[in-house]
Amino acid sequence: MATAGKVIKCKAAVAWEAGKPLSIEEVEVAPPQAMEVRVKILFTSLCP
């Protein structure tokens, strides 16, 4: 599915406050503006 020029929905780990657990939320990501790129991250991890 092509996403160029479209708003996409992604899951994100959001830090609402320092020292608090991350919250997994669905966020909307706008299309990139001039001099910006959008990359697809397939895997990631966080270390305690």
C-alpha positions as a printed NumPy array, in Angstrom:
array([[ 0.   ,  0.   ,  0.   ],
       [ 1.528,  3.325, -1.045],
       [ 1.585,  5.998,  1.658],
       [ 3.299,  8.848, -0.2  ],
       [ 1.517, 12.12 ,  0.517],
       [-0.869, 10.528,  3.034],
       [-1.324, 10.709,  6.799],
       [-0.443,  7.329,  8.323],
       [-1.338,  5.756, 11.673],
       [ 1.476,  4.211, 13.719],
       [ 1.998,  2.809, 17.191],
       [ 4.357,  4.882, 19.333],
       [ 5.891,  4.621, 22.796],
       [ 5.004,  7.996, 24.331],
       [ 6.691,  9.507, 27.411],
       [ 4.105, 11.799, 29.032],
       [ 6.218, 12.419, 32.154],
       [ 9.866, 11.882, 33.103],
       [10.344,  8.769, 35.238],
       [ 6.928,  7.319, 34.338],
       [ 6.349,  4.199, 32.204],
       [ 5.996,  4.646, 28.462],
       [ 2.483,  4.511, 27.035],
       [ 1.908,  2.6  , 23.776],
       [-0.486,  4.709, 21.705],
       [-1.688,  5.04 , 18.126],
       [-0.547,  8.328, 16.576],
       [-1.12 ,  9.986, 13.215],
       [ 1.977, 10.984, 11.257],
       [ 1.613, 13.724,  8.649],
       [ 3.31 , 13.458,  5.256],
       [ 6.845, 14.866,  5.171],
       [ 7.29 , 18.541,  4.333],
       [10.088, 20.039,  2.198],
       [13.537, 18.728,  3.215],
       [12.   , 15.952,  5.392],
       [11.748, 12.196,  4.889],
       [ 9.582,  9.511,  6.472],
       [11.269,  6.185,  7.21 ],
       [ 9.724,  2.822,  7.997],
       [11.192,  1.216, 11.126],
       [10.568, -2.518, 11.191],
       [12.13 , -3.465, 14.545],
       [13.324, -1.646, 17.638],
       [13.998, -2.316, 21.314],
       [14.446, -0.434, 24.564],
       [16.927, -1.364, 27.282],
       [16.105, -0.708, 30.947]])
